[in-house]
Amino acid sequence: MTIKMIVTDLDRTLLHSDKTVSDYTARILLACQQQGIMVVFATARSENACKRFTSMIKPDAMISNGGAFVCVGNEIVYRATMDMEITNKLLLSCLKQPSVGYIAVDAENGYFVNKPVDESSPTWADYLPAQVVDLSHGLSCAVYKISAEISAAKAAYEIAAEFPALDMVTWTGENWVCFSDKTASKWRGLKALAGHTGIDTAHIATFGDDYIDIEMLRESGVGVAVANAIDEVKVVADYTCDTNDNDGVARWLEENVL
């Protein structure tokens, strides 16, 4: 197979469960780059929340915020922000819901939360600085996504039903949900990147584990699910590699691409 671009999710795909990336994986991805293959991260994280990994691997491009922001170096390739009026209505809806804990906003000028975070906790380590603001007053800046910790699944879907212009993404085993504009998706961002680079999507290999990855694995030239992926991802994938904790992405690339 001729692979010209590698696009990989981070959490539970490229990263180990302890949120680290192995030297072996970094070495394999560098070897791919040295053969002229682009390496791209496609993640729900913001660029800032990826710094620990981009300093080690240095991807050629980033699809961040679940596809709401795509860049090659300092060049913006795709950008899908939420409508400001909808953003502020959503914030109020979340604040009124008793089952909502933390609310986190990824905006173009920072990362905002509704209450203080434990800065010593590994959970928040990649998301600092987190600026506490009174979200009931609304925001006046461009917002890429809003994440909410919601203990009751029913409440999450009730909130989502109020905002048909938004998509809600869930993660397996977590009580966090993410709201973003319907034009923001990993696959849409990837198509924009493919058009920008002139690389046909038939020559792109994608890796993922959860619902947010399904479309790009199904539509790209080669879709690879890690062994720890949910069944819905494995069904659409062309291949299944080893688990994230066993460096499945890197092992598959070493065996099939290098």
ZASE-753655 format. One record per residue: residue in three letters; x, y, z of N, C-alpha, C in turn. Coordinates in steps of 0.001 Angstrom, whole numbers, padded with zeros to 6 digits, always signed. Example, Ala and Ser with C-alpha at 12.3 -4.5 7.8 and 13.67 -1.06 7.14 Angstrom:
2
ala+013190-005690+007800+012300-004500+007800+013200-003300+007800/ser+012850-002250+007080+013670-001060+007140+012900+000030+007870/
***
This chain:
258
met+000848-001205+000000+000000+000000+000000+000875+001243+000000/thr+000394+002293-000647+001138+003549-000705+000508+004530+000274/ile+001190+004761+001380+000706+005677+002401+001542+006960+002363/lys+000862+008090+002169+001561+009370+002109+001297+010231+003342/met+000274+009859+004119-000047+010609+005333-000568+009650+006392/ile-000099+009812+007609-000551+009031+008761-001274+009973+009697/val-002513+009655+010023-003323+010502+010899-003742+009675+012103/thr-003338+010082+013287-003638+009279+014463-004268+010079+015591/asp-005273+009479+016174-005843+009976+017426-004776+009830+018510/leu-004945+010538+019620-003969+010459+020703-004452+009582+021858/asp-005384+010076+022647-005794+009362+023855-006392+007992+023530/arg-005838+006973+024175-006245+005572+024029-005961+005014+022634/thr-005199+005766+021844-004790+005259+020526-003270+005291+020413/leu-002698+006474+020283-001237+006590+020217-000628+006599+021617/leu-001329+007244+022546-000812+007364+023914-001115+006116+024727/his-000209+005796+025623-000482+004737+026592-001568+005219+027551/ser-002104+004316+028332-003186+004666+029254-002754+005666+030313/asp-001444+005739+030580-000944+006720+031549-000607+008058+030892/lys-001090+008246+029672-000917+009500+028921+000536+009773+028553/thr+001287+008722+028257+002661+008872+027789+002768+008254+026396/val+003828+008598+025711+004108+008000+024404+005509+007413+024477/ser+005674+006210+023979+006950+005504+024128+008013+006025+023167/asp+009260+005804+023539+010379+006162+022660+010292+005366+021360/tyr+009814+004134+021451+009667+003292+020256+008679+003918+019268/thr+007541+004352+019777+006545+004990+018907+007105+006250+018274/ala+007795+007070+019078+008391+008302+018543+009397+007975+017446/arg+010165+006924+017637+011184+006540+016651+010549+006069+015352/ile+009473+005295+015445+008800+004789+014238+008159+005928+013459/leu+007520+006864+014155+006890+007998+013473+007946+008874+012799/leu+009084+009056+013447+010165+009821+012833+010673+009109+011584/ala+010770+007794+011644+011219+007017+010483+010244+007194+009318/cys+008961+007256+009620+007968+007504+008571+008171+008887+007953/gln+008392+009887+008798+008631+011242+008297+009882+011302+007430/gln+010891+010566+007816+012143+010559+007052+011963+009915+005684/gln+010887+009140+005530+010563+008568+004222+009592+009454+003441/gly+009331+010654+003963+008482+011602+003257+007005+011461+003543/ile+006659+010695+004559+005252+010503+004923+004874+011518+005998/met+003787+012238+005779+003327+013207+006768+002758+012494+007991/val+003057+013014+009165+002489+012511+010414+001595+013595+010997/val+000345+013244+011280-000648+014214+011725-001338+013688+012983/phe-001508+014566+013972-002317+014232+015141-003743+014706+014877/ala-004726+013861+015168-006144+014244+015076-006768+013957+016434/thr-007064+014989+017176-007431+014823+018578-008531+015787+019004/ala-009254+015404+020029-010238+016310+020623-009548+017366+021480/arg-008295+017135+021812-007530+018105+022602-007265+019377+021791/ser-007002+020455+022510-006530+021675+021857-005044+021518+021559/glu-004506+022411+020741-003067+022367+020473-002270+022506+021752/asn-002706+023400+022622-001993+023625+023878-001933+022352+024721/ala-003006+021568+024707-003067+020343+025505-002241+019213+024897/cys-001632+019469+023730-000799+018453+023072+000690+018754+023172/lys+001050+019850+023802+002445+020303+023783+003430+019257+024289/arg+003009+018490+025287+003903+017473+025849+004276+016431+024798/phe+003381+016197+023848+003608+015173+022834+004188+015757+021548/thr+003771+016964+021197+004302+017588+019981+005769+017983+020157/ser+006195+018185+021390+007609+018500+021617+008478+017261+021419/met+007861+016099+021529+008596+014835+021398+008537+014290+019974/ile+007381+014406+019327+007187+013787+018018+007210+014796+016870/lys+006778+016020+017106+006770+017073+016086+005987+016660+014823/pro+004671+016592+014937+003853+016233+013773+003931+017301+012688/asp+003661+016905+011464+003702+017840+010336+002472+018730+010295/ala+001377+018269+010908+000139+019049+010946-000668+018608+012151/met-001638+019452+012527-002492+019162+013668-003962+019339+013295/ile-004756+018346+013631-006214+018468+013578-006654+018433+015031/ser-006976+019578+015580-007245+019657+017021-008689+020057+017298/asn-009044+020044+018577-010407+020388+018993-011461+019584+018236/gly-011168+018304+018022-012124+017437+017351-012370+017776+015896/gly-011443+018512+015285-011576+018891+013883-011973+020336+013670/ala-012151+021080+014769-012551+022482+014646-011397+023385+014239/phe-010168+022892+014374-009006+023715+014029-007946+022826+013393/val-007504+023205+012206-006490+022442+011488-005385+023389+011054/cys-004150+023010+011335-003046+023880+010925-001842+023056+010495/val-001054+023667+009615+000238+023132+009203+001254+024180+009625/gly+001995+023909+010665+002861+024933+011234+002003+026072+011754/asn+002285+027276+011311+001508+028444+011724+000388+028786+010739/glu+000235+027975+009703-000783+028238+008688-002088+027533+009031/ile-003153+028298+009148-004467+027727+009447-005089+027198+008158/val-005460+025924+008178-006031+025266+007007-007549+025200+007111/tyr-008045+025031+008321-009495+024907+008527-009832+025387+009926/arg-011013+026032+010044-011413+026595+011331-012930+026599+011399/ala-013483+025992+012444-014938+025926+012593-015293+026292+014035/thr-015660+027541+014245-016000+027991+015593-017512+027958+015803/met-017903+028001+017058-019318+027963+017406-019925+029358+017321/asp-021188+029422+016938-021903+030686+016928-021906+031269+018347/met-021610+032551+018482-021457+033157+019798-022754+033142+020609/glu-023875+033413+019961-025146+033403+020677-025475+031997+021175/ile-025243+031005+020318-025485+029620+020717-024540+029215+021836/thr-023301+029641+021733-022310+029342+022770-022796+029788+024141/asn-023241+031013+024225-023640+031559+025526-024941+030946+026034/lys-025840+030585+025138-027054+029887+025558-026721+028491+026076/leu-025773+027837+025427-025355+026508+025870-024713+026574+027251/leu-023887+027571+027467-023248+027724+028780-024298+027876+029875/leu-025305+028692+029620-026374+028887+030612-027147+027587+030844/ser-027405+026851+029780-028123+025591+029906-027335+024598+030759/cys-026036+024544+030550-025183+023651+031340-025134+024083+032803/leu-025029+025373+033026-024942+025881+034394-026217+025613+035192/lys-027344+025554+034510-028623+025324+035187-028865+023847+035507/gln-028089+022977+034893-028310+021540+035047-027566+021021+036292/pro-028270+020490+037280-027639+020029+038526-026590+018934+038339/ser-026729+018129+037290-025788+017024+037099-024499+017441+036388/val-024383+018715+036051-023168+019211+035397-022167+019663+036448/gly-020936+019153+036328-019864+019549+037235-018996+020611+036584/tyr-017857+020178+036086-016972+021120+035402-017489+021449+034003/ile-017283+022687+033615-017504+023133+032243-016185+023725+031774/ala-015690+023251+030637-014407+023726+030113-014596+024225+028685/val-014055+025382+028406-014230+026023+027103-012876+026186+026424/asp-012750+025593+025235-011555+025804+024417-011837+026955+023470/ala-011213+028090+023730-011425+029296+022925-010119+029721+022275/glu-010216+030617+021310-009017+031021+020591-008042+031788+021474/asn-008531+032327+022590-007641+033096+023452-007484+032490+024848/gly-007735+031188+024982-007482+030562+026266-008377+029383+026571/tyr-008163+028829+027743-008929+027679+028223-009635+028128+029496/phe-010962+028130+029461-011751+028671+030564-012540+027562+031259/val-012634+027655+032581-013407+026690+033368-014323+027449+034315/asn-015360+026756+034792-016350+027406+035652-015989+027377+037128/lys-014969+026594+037496-014526+026545+038883-013081+026069+038929/pro-012385+026340+040039-010956+025983+040112-010712+024492+039913/val-009577+024178+039285-009171+022787+039077-008002+022467+040001/asp-007785+021200+040239-006639+020757+041037-005421+020711+040124/glu-004610+021751+040181-003481+021857+039260-002412+020795+039499/ser-002468+020105+040631-001502+019045+040912-001963+017692+040373/ser-003211+017643+039872-003771+016383+039384-003327+016111+037948/pro-002919+014868+037660-002547+014505+036281-003694+014720+035290/thr-004936+014668+035787-006101+014859+034926-006073+016208+034227/trp-005586+017225+034936-005601+018582+034402-004239+019052+033880/ala-003217+018222+034038-001847+018661+033750-001665+019256+032356/asp-002280+018633+031339-002089+019095+029961-002978+020279+029594/tyr-003878+020671+030509-004862+021705+030182-004602+023035+030888/leu-003481+023123+031553-003139+024367+032236-002465+025334+031276/pro-002607+026643+031472-003394+027278+032536-004899+027238+032247/ala-005671+026967+033290-007130+026967+033198-007652+028195+033942/gln-008203+029113+033212-008657+030382+033787-010106+030261+034260/val-010330+030514+035551-011681+030444+036104-012427+031734+035771/val-013586+031585+035129-014396+032752+034774-015862+032465+035109/asp-016623+033498+035277-018058+033360+035508-018730+033197+034150/leu-018980+031960+033779-019517+031671+032453-020955+032124+032287/ser-021631+032431+033379-023013+032914+033279-023079+034276+032605/his-021955+034975+032579-021895+036285+031918-021668+036143+030413/gly-021408+034921+029978-021171+034692+028554-019750+035007+028142/leu-019413+034657+026913-018091+034912+026363-018235+035726+025080/ser-017206+036478+024751-017254+037306+023545-016130+036963+022584/cys-015560+035771+022738-014457+035342+021878-014869+034105+021085/ala-014096+033770+020074-014381+032590+019260-014135+031328+020081/val-015080+030408+020034-015007+029168+020813-014998+027976+019861/tyr-014056+027037+020103-013961+025839+019278-014831+024708+019814/lys-014841+024537+021127-015673+023487+021703-015912+023762+023185/ile-016984+023181+023685-017311+023268+025103-017448+021848+025629/ser-016679+021530+026651-016746+020215+027269-017433+020339+028620/ala-018266+019377+028934-018990+019417+030204-018940+018054+030874/glu-018719+018077+032178-018740+016858+032980-020178+016672+033460/ile-020845+015655+032933-022269+015468+033215-022481+014061+033773/ser-022932+013987+035004-023057+012685+035668-024261+011880+035191/ala-025260+012538+034633-026461+011846+034149-026518+011904+032630/ala-026449+010733+031989-026452+010685+030526-027705+011323+029948/lys-028840+011116+030601-030097+011679+030116-030009+013198+030029/ala-029373+013817+031020-029231+015273+031038-028402+015759+029857/ala-027368+015004+029523-026520+015387+028395-027324+015424+027102/tyr-028156+014417+026885-028947+014365+025655-030068+015407+025658/glu-030560+015733+026831-031567+016794+026919-030968+018140+026538/ile-029759+018396+026994-029072+019635+026629-028809+019650+025117/ala-028314+018536+024596-027999+018463+023170-029239+018718+022307/ala-030384+018259+022772-031622+018427+022005-032014+019893+021856/glu-031537+020741+022759-031840+022174+022689-031044+022878+021596/phe-029981+022231+021110-029062+022915+020204-028806+022072+018952/pro-029749+022067+018022-029610+021250+016803-028461+021683+015897/ala-027944+022891+016087-026829+023350+015258-025489+022813+015757/leu-025517+022115+016899-024288+021598+017478-024264+020073+017433/asp-023066+019522+017446-022872+018087+017615-022416+017826+019044/met-022846+016720+019606-022355+016302+020918-021580+015006+020757/val-020370+014982+021269-019519+013797+021204-019367+013234+022605/thr-019473+011923+022725-019251+011257+024006-018016+010372+023898/trp-017450+010022+025045-016296+009133+025082-016612+007927+025943/thr-016260+006771+025461-016553+005536+026170-015890+005515+027540/gly-016679+005212+028562-016143+005103+029910-015943+006417+030627/glu-016388+007522+030036-016224+008836+030653-017579+009522+030788/asn-017662+010446+031751-018894+011232+031879-018697+012658+031373/trp-017723+012828+030492-017510+014101+029812-018134+014040+028419/val-018755+015134+028007-019263+015249+026646-018714+016539+026043/cys-018700+016594+024746-018144+017754+024051-019153+018277+023045/phe-019372+019578+023061-020264+020235+022113-019436+021088+021155/ser-019735+020988+019867-019036+021802+018869-019967+022053+017700/asp-019566+022965+016816-020360+023244+015629-020415+022006+014747/lys-021518+021820+014031-021680+020635+013192-020653+020557+012066/thr-020031+021677+011740-019012+021660+010689-017650+021220+011216/ala-017563+020930+012513-016295+020502+013105-016296+018992+013289/ser-015432+018304+012559-015255+016864+012727-013844+016525+012260/lys-013331+015422+012753-011985+015020+012346-011919+014761+010840/trp-012960+014128+010303-012945+013811+008878-013022+015073+008032/arg-013859+016032+008431-013957+017276+007674-012615+018017+007716/gly-011997+018028+008893-010684+018668+009009-009640+017948+008187/leu-009717+016623+008166-008760+015845+007387-008924+016085+005894/lys-010154+016190+005437-010379+016474+004014-009803+017843+003636/ala-009954+018809+004528-009379+020134+004268-007866+020054+004198/leu-007280+019268+005093-005827+019104+005098-005359+018376+003843/ala-006103+017366+003436-005748+016628+002220-005778+017548+001002/gly-006800+018387+000928-006877+019334-000180-005736+020322-000158/his-005353+020749+001023-004267+021720+001166-002929+021126+000734/thr-002709+019857+001073-001419+019224+000788-001377+018541-000573/gly-002556+018349-001181-002600+017657-002466-002483+016150-002341/ile-002688+015629-001145-002606+014185-000934-004012+013591-001014/asp-004194+012644-001903-005485+011982-002057-005803+011194-000787/thr-007053+011252-000333-007426+010550+000898-007236+009034+000776/ala-007147+008533-000451-006895+007106-000654-005521+006698-000150/his-004637+007668-000009-003266+007389+000441-003047+007822+001898/ile-004139+007917+002640-004050+008320+004046-004462+007159+004936/ala-003631+006872+005946-003946+005845+006942-004338+006539+008242/thr-005471+006139+008801-005958+006749+010030-006055+005708+011141/phe-005880+006179+012384-005894+005292+013550-006803+005896+014611/gly-007623+005062+015262-008506+005588+016298-009083+004508+017181/asp-009912+004947+018146-010466+003994+019113-011910+004255+019493/asp-012455+005468+019243-013755+005804+019815-014674+006420+018755/tyr-015891+006767+019196-016928+007251+018275-016442+008395+017389/ile-015680+009311+017963-015239+010500+017232-014325+010148+016050/asp-013780+008920+016054-012845+008496+015012-013505+007696+013888/ile-014747+007306+014086-015394+006380+013149-015399+006888+011713/glu-015818+008120+011507-015950+008628+010143-014614+008659+009420/met-013558+009128+010088-012283+009232+009376-011678+007855+009111/leu-011931+006853+009974-011445+005511+009698-012213+004882+008538/arg-013505+005155+008482-014344+004579+007431-014049+005196+006062/glu-013798+006500+006034-013690+007216+004762-012268+007328+004224/ser-011263+007182+005055-009882+007317+004589-009456+006071+003824/gly-008304+006147+003168-007831+005017+002374-007658+003751+003188/val-007041+003896+004360-006826+002762+005258-007209+003193+006670/gly-008152+002482+007264-008556+002774+008631-008109+001649+009546/val-007425+002022+010641-006889+001016+011563-007404+001295+012971/ala-008038+000304+013564-008520+000418+014941-007519-000241+015874/val-007249+000404+017004-006428-000266+018015-007279-001368+018655/ala-006632-002385+019206-007354-003539+019738-008262-003173+020904/asn-007963-002073+021581-008783-001623+022712-009921-000706+022268/ala-010116-000551+020961-011179+000312+020443-012545-000301+020722/ile-013563+000557+020677-014930+000058+020819-015301-000730+019558/asp-016292-001606+019686-016672-002469+018566-017116-001668+017344/glu-017776-000531+017572-018260+000282+016454-017116+000793+015587/val-015957+001009+016184-014776+001448+015424-014168+000261+014674/lys-014073-000868+015338-013490-002056+014704-014288-002488+013478/val-015598-002307+013536-016467-002723+012428-016149-001953+011153/val-015841-000656+011271-015603+000149+010072-014146+000129+009633/ala-013248-000331+010504-011817-000317+010192-011447-001409+009195/asp-010402-001141+008427-009865-002142+007504-008963-003136+008228/tyr-008317-002660+009276-007399-003487+010049-007568-003184+011542/thr-007111-004120+012354-007013-003891+013796-005572-004164+014196/cys-004984-003217+014925-003607-003384+015380-003605-003712+016876/asp-002459-003776+017466-002335-004072+018892-002897-002908+019714/thr-002951-003063+021008-003521-002038+021882-002632-000799+021968/asn-003206+000265+022499-002427+001485+022715-001268+001250+023678/asp-001492+000437+024713-000429+000191+025695+000680-000690+025148/asn+000415-001382+024046+001440-002198+023391+001958-001536+022119/asp+001801-000214+022012+002322+000546+020866+001762+000025+019545/gly+000448-000238+019542-000180-000824+018369+000000-000026+017090/val-000133+001293+017171+000012+002138+015975+001407+001984+015385/ala+002419+002116+016225+003806+002036+015753+004125+000646+015207/arg+003639-000394+015873+003917-001758+015401+003286-001989+014027/trp+002065-001487+013842+001404-001659+012548+002176-000911+011462/leu+002615+000292+011771+003361+001072+010780+004699+000409+010439/glu+005371-000128+011430+006651-000782+011172+006454-002007+010277/glu+005379-002751+010485+005132-003973+009732+004542-003720+008342/asn+003787-002629+008189+003032-002451+006947+003452-001261+006095/val+004186-000327+006675+004537+000890+005940+006036+001044+005753/leu+006806+000795+006796+008250+000998+006703+008938-000176+005973/
***
